[in-house]
């Protein structure tokens, strides 16, 4: 019996590092990433590993070179500006669906309990978790842009290292519909100040893009994240917090356009995370489909501007006609017929009496 117990303990000791090195152990352990001078770069709820990479808000690339588990601090070397791999970008671009007849995104939430303390009253809820409210808001904003969304409400409790293994089956089911993207909706568990921001004058939450580096689709997943950040930085500066490329696969090996979104953190109001869904939906729409819905809205605004311009011009024409009629006749009673005739001639009959056709001409 003792021998069996010893063997079990040894097996656990052997397997535990392997489980830890999957990288998919997001949770209460908050690690701080610093550069080699000790300057804080970011924080993450979950262990960091040597080889993990980080792309900051200003597109600087860092790679973890050492991890102090006792202090929960990871040190990274600065590699310079985060260049996009041309081959990966080309491969990703070739995968983007541009068909207007069908736009579809699939979503799920591996950590089914994640909630927002200020709004939900707890960071973890076994039922009616706050993360689903954020997911629903994102779904609604995608649908406003003409995108069909399937958001699975399957739960994968408990919130542990096996959650991604349990959510994998749902991810595989969602992919049978060949969506244009597969998104895993989460929230972080770091201090609120890491995510608080303002977008277009509105208090909202930042969004972190998380890529698993231990999978064959890693380059394409990373290119997807880079495209989203580039568009967001241009359209809504401050919306995308950063990109973390961590050890593990996070089910992203299943699809080249798979990504994990960290929508705020447990200390931030859920309403701020919800408000960010409008902006990130527009950004992803732009990346995947060229932002057709936004373009249509822009065209509508341009049409309205043109119509206003035409009205202004017609008004100016009428004033000019009044002045001309008064100057040529000198009598107020003769002004109105001349105004109608002059205005009609200038506007081609749109305003005033229609010009009479001359004989012999059509």
N, C-alpha and C positions, 0 to 999 in steps of 0.2 A: 504493500500500500504506500509506504514511504517512497519507494522507488518511483511509483506512478506520479506522486505529487511532485517529486523533484523534476521528473521529466516534463510535467505540465508547466512548472515554473520556468524551466529552461526554454521551453517553447514560447512562452509569453515574452521572455526577455529577448528572444531572437526575433519574434514577430513585431514587438512594439516599435523598434526603430524603423522597421519597414513601413508600419502603419503611419508613423510620424512623418516619414519621408515622402508619403503620398502628397503632403502639403495641404490636404483637404481637411484641416483641423481648425477651421475658423471658430472662434469662441471667446471666452472671457479673458484669455491671456493677450494683453495688448503689448505689442512690440513697437519700439521706436527705432526708426531708421535714421542714422546720422552719417555725415560724410567723414572723411579721414581727419578733418580738423575738429570734429565733435559737434558740428552744426547740425541741428535737427532738420531733417528733410520731410518726414511724414510719420504717420503712425498707422498701424494695422492691427485689427483684432484677429490674431492668429499668428502662429509661429512663422518667422522668416528663415530662409535657408540660404546657404552659400550658393551663388549662381542665380538667385532671384534678381530680377531687374526692375528698375523704376524709372518712369518717364515723368518728370515734374511738370507743373503747369506751364513753365516756360520752355518746355521741350528739351530739357537737359537729361541725358541718359546716365544712370548709375547702375552699378552691379555690386551685389552683396559679396564681400570678401571674408567676413567673419561674423559669428553670432555668439553672443554671451547670453546663455539661457538663464543664468542666475539674475542678471540685471535686466533681462529681456530687451537687450539693445543689439541691433545689427549695424555693422559698419559697411559702408559702400564706397567704392572708388568711383570717381567722376570720369566718364568716358567721353565727354563732350556732347555736342549737339546730337539729338536722336535722329539720325538719318533713316529714311525709309528704304528698306531693301527693295530695289527696283524689280527683282524677279517676283518677290512676294506680292508687291503692289500690282504687277501685271497679272499675276495668277488670280488675285482677288477680283480685279476689275473684270476679268473674263467670266467670273461667276455671278456677277451682279445681274439680277433680273430687271429688265427695263420694260417688260410687257405691261401695257396699260390695262389690258383686259383682266389681269389677275394679279393682285398685290396681296400677299399673305405673310403674316408673321405669327409665330407660335411662341408662347411664353409659359413658364411654370416657376414655382418658388421652392427650391430645395429645402430651405430652412423655414418650414411652415409655421413656426411659432413666433418669428421675429415681429416685434412691435415697438412702439414709440412711447417712452415713459411719460412725457408731458401730456400726451393726448390719450393714450390707451391705459395709462396707470401702471403699466408694467412693461418690462423689456421682452418678456416671453409670455405668450398666451396660447394655451392648447386649443382654444376655440376662438373663432373670430379675430384672428391675429391681424394687427395693423398692416402688415406687409401686403395682404390681399386688397386692402383699400387702395394702396398705392398702385398695385398691379392693375386694379380695375380702372383707376384714373388714367393710367398709361394706355390701356386698351381703348378706352373711350376717345382719347386724343388721337390715337392711330386711326380709329374708325372715322373721325371727323375729316381725316385726310384721304379717305377712300380706301383704307387698308383693312382687309379682313383679318381678324385676330382670333386665334384660339388660345385661351388662357386656362390652363388646367388648374383646378383647385384641389388636386390630389395632395395629401399630406404625407410627410416622410419622417415623422417623429420616431425616436427622439432626435434632438439636435446634437449629433455627435459625428465622429469620423465616418460612420457608415451611411450618413444621410445621402451623400452623392451616389453611393452604390444603389440605394433604394430608389432614388429619383431617376436613375438611368433608364429604367423600364418606361417611365412616362415620357422621357425625352425621346426614346426610340419610337414610341407610339406617335408622338407629335410629328416626328420627321417622316412618317409614312405619307404625309400630305405634301411633302417637299416644299416647305415654306421658304420664303426668301431669307429669313433669319430665325434663329432660335435663341431666345433671351431668358436667362435665369435671373429673376428679380429678387434682390436682397436689400438689406440695410446693414451698415457697418456698426461697430460697437466701440467707437473711440469718442473722445470729448467732442461736444457740440461745435466748438470753435473751429474744428478741422473741416466742418462742412457748411457753416453759415456763410451766406453770400447774398448778393443782390443782383437781380437780372431785370433790366428795363424798369428800374425803380421799385421792383417788388422783392420783398424779403423771401428768399427761397433757399433751397438746399442744393449743394453741389452734387454731382454724380461722379462716382469713381468707376472707371472701366477696368475690369479684372480679367486677365488672360492666364490660362493654365499653360505652362511651357512644356509640360511632359507629354506631348501628344503630336502625332504626325501632321495635324492641321495647325500647329502652333504659329507658323509663319503667316498663314492666311487669317487666323483669328487676330493676330497682332496687327496685320494690315487693316483689318476691319476696324479695330479700335483706333488706330492712327487716323483713319479717314473720318471717323466720328468726331474725334477731338479736333481735327483740323477745321471741319465745318463749324463745329460749336464755337471754337475760338474766334471765328470770323463773324458768325451770326449773333452769338450770345456769349460774349467774353465773361469768363468766370464761372460758367455753368459746369464744364467738365473739370473736375478737381485734378485728375492725373490718371496715369495708367500704371497698374501694378502687374508685373508678369511673374507669377509665383509658381513654385514647384507643385506639381500635380496636374491633373487633366480637367477636372471639374466637368466631365462629360463633353468637353469641347472637342475631343478627338472624334466625336460622332459627326461633326459638321464643320465645314470651313467658315461658315458665317454664324458661329455660335459665340456668345459673349455673356459675361456675368456683369450685371449692373448693380452697384451699391448706391441705393437711393437714400442718401442721408445716413444718419446714425441714431442709435437708440435714445440719445439725449436731446434730439431735435424735435420740434413739433411736427406731427405727421402732416399737418396742413402745408408745411414748407416743402416736404418731400412730394406731396401731391401737386403743388404748384410747379415743381420742376418738370413734371411729366409732359406738360404742354410743349416746353422748349425742346426736351430731348426727343420727343416724338417728331417734331418738325425737322430736327437735325438728322435723325435716322431716315426719315422719308427722303430727305435731300440726298443722302449717301446711297440709298438703295434704288431710288426711282428718279432722281434728278429734280425732286421737289416740285412735281407738276401741280400739286394742289396749291402750293404757295405761288407758283407762277400764274395760275389762274386768278388768284386773289389779286395779284399785282396788276394783271391785265384789267381786272374790274376797276381797280383804283385809277388806272390810266384812262379808261373809257370815261369814268366820271369826270376826270380832270378835263378831257377833251370836250365833253358836253358843256361843262361850265365855261370853257373858253369860247365855244361857239355862241353861247348866250350873251357873253360879254361883248363879242364882236357885233352881234345883231343890235344890241343896245346902242353901241357907238354909232352904227350906221343910221339908226333912227334919229339920234341927236343931230348927226351931220345933215340929214335930210331936212330936218326942221329948220336948221340954220340957213341952208341953201334956199329953201322955199321962201322964207321970210326975206332974205336978201334980194331975191329975184322978183318977188311980187310986191313986197312992201305992204301988203294987206293981210291981216290975220285971217279973214274969211277964205282966202285962197290957199292958205298954208296946207290944210289937211289933204285935199286932193293931190297936191304936188308931193306931199310926204309919202302918201301911199304909193304913188306912181314911181317915185325915186327909189324907195325902199324895195319895191318889187323888182325893179330893174337890177339893183345891186345884188339882191339875194336870189335872183333867178325865180322869183315867184313864191319863195318860201314864206316871206312876210309881205303884206300889202297886196294891192291888186295885181293879178297875173298879167304879164305883158301881152298885149294883143299881137297876134301873128300877122305878119305882113302878107299881102296877097301873093300867091305864087310860090310861097315858101312853106315848107313843112316844119 
